Amino acid sequence: RRKLAGGEAGAVYDRLMQAQADLTRGADGVDKPLSCSASLLAKVAQTRPGDMNAMERLLGDRRAERFGAAFLDVLARA
């Protein structure tokens, strides 16, 4: 996060972190906890994948299934 501080990617990182926190246990709140590392969130903030396929390549299948749509929404609003 420090590397991104002060820039646009830092603000995006913060919004990605919040989206992840909201979905850690899934949309219904009862799934097994899942999260992305800080470095993976930073990579999403910097590379800004434009579609679900790019998000899956970056995050992997399970994380993209849980967080992909929310992350794409954050990136679209940035």
For each residue, the residues with C-beta under 8 A, 3 or more apart:
1: 4 5 10 13 38 42
2: 5
3: 42
4: 1 7 9 10 13 42 45 46
5: 1 2 10
6: 10
7: 4 10 11
8: 11 12 78
9: 4 12 13 42 45 46
10: 1 4 5 6 7 13 14 45
11: 7 8 14 15 78
12: 8 9 15 16 45 48 74 75 78
13: 1 4 9 10 16 17 41 42 45
14: 10 11 17 18
15: 11 12 18 19 74 77 78
16: 12 13 19 20 41 44 45 71 74
17: 13 14 20 21 41
18: 14 15 21 22
19: 15 16 22 23 67 70 71 73 74
20: 16 17 23 24 35 36 41 67 70
21: 17 18 24
22: 18 19 70
23: 19 20 26 27 66 67 70
24: 20 21 33 34 35
25: 29 30 31 32 33
26: 23 29 30 31 34 66
27: 23
28: 31
29: 25 26
30: 25 26
31: 25 26 28 34 66
32: 25
33: 24 25
34: 24 26 31 62 63 66
35: 20 24
36: 20 40 41 44 59 63 67
37: 40 41
38: 1 41 42
39: 42 43
40: 36 37 43 44 58 59 63
41: 13 16 17 20 36 37 38 44 45
42: 1 3 4 9 13 38 39 45 46
43: 39 40 46 47 58
44: 16 36 40 41 47 48 49 55 58 59 71 75
45: 4 9 10 12 13 16 41 42 48
46: 4 9 42 43
47: 43 44 58
48: 12 44 45 75 78
49: 44 54 55 57 58 72 75
50: 54 75
51: 54 55 72
52: 55 56 64 68 69 72
53: 56 57
54: 49 50 51 57 58
55: 44 49 51 52 58 59 64 68 71 72
56: 52 53 59 60 61 64 68
57: 49 53 54
58: 40 43 44 47 49 54 55 64
59: 36 40 44 55 56 63 64 67 68 71
60: 56 63 64
61: 56 64 65
62: 34 65 66
63: 34 36 40 59 60 66 67 68
64: 52 55 56 58 59 60 61 67 68
65: 61 62 68
66: 23 26 31 34 62 63
67: 19 20 23 36 59 63 64 70 71
68: 52 55 56 59 63 64 65 71 72
69: 52 72 73
70: 19 20 22 23 67 73 74
71: 16 19 44 55 59 67 68 74 75
72: 49 51 52 55 68 69 75 76
73: 19 69 70 76 77
74: 12 15 16 19 70 71 77 78
75: 12 44 48 49 50 71 72 78
76: 72 73
77: 15 73 74
78: 8 11 12 15 48 74 75
